[in-house]
Amino acid sequence: MANLWKKAAACFLAAAMLSGGGPELCAKAAGTPEVITAASETGRAKTAEAAGEISVVRKGNILLLSGKGALTKEALKNMDFSGITEIQIQPGITTIASGAFQDQKTVQRVSLPDSVLTIETNAFRGCEALEELHFGKSLKTIGSFAFYRCKSLVSLALPDSVKTLETGAFQECTALKNAVLGSGVKKLPIQLFRGCTALETVETGKKLEVIGEQSFCLCRSLKNFAIPSEVYRIDKNAFLGCTSLTLNLPEDLEDQGDGSYRKKGGLKIFGTYLYSEAEKILTLVNQERGKLGLEPVEMDRELLEGAMIRSAELNVLYSEQRPNGASFDSVSSKARAENRLIGVGSAREAMEVWMQSEGFKGHILDPEVKSIGVGCFSQGKIKCWVQLFGREKAERPGKQADISKLTDIRVAGENYTFYLGKTALELEPGKSEKLTVYLKNSGFSKASAAVAPETFQWSSSNSSVVSVDENGTVTAKKGGEATITCTSRYGDRQSLCAKVKVQVKLTAIRPEAKNIRLAVGKKYRPKLELLPSNAANTALTYKSSRPSVVTVTEDGSLLALKKGSAVITCTAGDGSRVRTKFTVTVRNYASAVRVVNAPADLNVGEKQLLQTEILPVNALHKEVNWKSSDPKIASVTKSGVLKANRPGKVKITCQARYGAGAVKSFYVTVHPKTPVLYGKALEGGVKLAWKVPEGAKNCTVYWTNAPGRKFRKLCTSTGRSYTWKNLKKGRTYYFKICAMAKVGKKNVYSPWSKVLEVTVK
């Protein structure tokens, strides 16, 4: 009886969630799939298509979810998951939202389509029965604790599309034995597999770079793990408690002593070790000790080298702690105390500062001190000073000269910031400039260390415009813009960018003529050739030596006011200092020219003598120059004879020889030459022959069978002949032909040929 009531209640609940309960209840009773649509906030049931909601189809213990966009916890809050062991999500859903299936205790299998891009925080957290996971091929992100404590999950295979894994995504999946991470994953986050006690094997892609803190902590069954060669950082306790693990580390990974590993090397800085200044400090120290009757100290070889190392490290981090996180005394087992200083320029100034501090002064005047090491490192105007004090008898070093060299400084953690000395450059083609990266000294705000370019990987977004070498030297190649990126080889792989604009400047300005002749009252803008043609700034300034004769406007237009001459100076406005000069002579020159008989059309082979009219009629000179834009189509002689040579369209220009701006142009379309048509009478037919004129595409033949009648089209052909059969014997036929050429987008035709008369045999 109780089971009957439960079944009835379930039917009632399903009916309440549907629009129209009768048919659905009948369907359920008949054993067909149960269809459920999540209600909207207003409580009204709607279809998934109409409302953009989640639709659910239940087939026994399988739940099919469909819809579009995000599958949210809110959309599923009224769903009854009792007895559901498998969830199949249909294409269209792109996101499994935070907590969507959290703590669903019966779900054993989940299948995701290719449309799912993101699995958010806690999406499947606490699904303790979950055994199988099938991911789509487009998944990109798995959020924090998305599969936390999925204690039945045995294996895991991520698609290559996954780029981001967040904190503890698979933490405490205690049954997980095998995990395959796709090639797209570059960073394993904090606690990714922490507490996966059954995990035995893990495969990662070759592009993996970072293994986060506690990623595999307490994975006590993990046996072999090959670290890919691209890994440059393994954070603290990444493999803590992995008691069965044989860790295969690349040779260039170095134990930092705190459970973390870094690529060998670190920050590289270039500077000078000033041993000469160290000797001065030693002298001043013993002078101060002598004032109190204390025994002098001696320079110790080990302390000296340790102090030089520390002085270079102060350039990066001004602190009693070394950049690698260790205490100052780790630089030498003999070191008992340290004095530090940054910024002063001489040994005497350094001693004065130290003697004003009770702590530093106490180290200098300590009667138990017997040995000392002094370091002085200089980079540019910044000097860093260090004293290391020992209580053992000194092992004297040999005398050393100052030395400039590249120093490798180990840096732990990620609490340092790089910046570029310049983030924007303007260069001319062929010019180079070196970019310098600086490190902010977190212990001394007024100091920054210049970091050697070897610390970074350099690249250009467009190497055809701007190249960059391994030393950070940027070289401009051609006009344009590019971004230079440098990425730290170590630490957190910080990236810096500089925008480079290559300005192509003018190298020459060439006027159309050294002497330009203008008619009185004529306005004319001379033609100037600017080189190179891709110059970025083509602005010019103009100046007339005699504005009363010739004025010049901002755009370079000339206005001839009266007879005389003036020199026009044209100067580049891009700072290149390029300039040119030309003379303008004003007389009674030609101000305009007309072509009296300019033709619009000519046929190939035709000639025409062009006639001109010069204004004013009393102009000093009336000679003209002719020019054709394409002499192969139509040529024009010095005397003005125009000849059509081949089909096409050409521009003919007439320019007064004395009088700039007195110019007239017109266009001529050249038609094909008229083809010659030949004919031969045949038994019951006619054979026609012709030659397609040069430049023509085809020929068209028309015919008629009586003089005076309308001609009709017989054929259009690119060939040279046509045979017409089955004609009436003894009848006479009349033929004519024309040729067609393509000029631009237009068809142009030759004149018709003479009519050919053929009588059929």
Buried (B, 14 or more C-beta within 10 A) or exposed (E): EEEEEEEEEBBEEBBEBBEEBEEBBEEBEEEEEBBBBBBEEEEEBBEBEEBEBBBBBBEEBBBBBBBBBBBBBEBBEEBBBEEBBBBBBBEBBBBBBBBBBBEBEBBBBBBBBEBBBBBBBBBBBBBBBBBBBEBBEBBBBBBBBBBBBBBBBBBBEBBBBBBBBBBBBBBBBBBBBBBBBBBBBBBBBBBBBBBBBBBBBBEBBEBBBBBBBBBBBBBBBBEEBEBEEBBBBBBBBBBBBBEEBEBEBBEEBBEBEBBBBBBBBBBBBBBBBBBEBBBBBBEBBBEBBEEEEBEEBBBBBBBBBBBBBBBBBBBBBBBEBBBBBBEBBBBBEBBBBBBBBBBBEEBEBBBEBBBEEEEBBEBBBBEEBBBBBBBBBBBEEBBBBBBBBBEBEBBEBEEBEEEEEEBBBBBBBEEBEBEBEBEEBEBBBEEEBEBEBBBBBBBBEEBBBBBBBBBBBBBBBBEEBBBBEEEBBBBBBBBBEBEBBBBBBBBEBBEBEBBBBBBBBBEBBEBEEEEBBBBBEBEBEBEBEBEEEEBBBBEBEBBBBBEEBBBBEEEBEBBBBEEBBBEBBBBBEBEBEBBBBBBBBBBBBBBBBEBEEBBEEBBBEBEBEBEBEBBEEEBEBBEBEBEBBBEEBBBBEEEBEBBBBBBBBBBBBBBBBBBBBBBBEBBBBBBBBBBEBBBEBBEEBBBBBBBBBEBBBBBBBBBBEEEEEEBEEBBEBEEEEBEBEEBEEEEEBBBBBBBBBBBEEEEBBBEBBEBBEBEBE
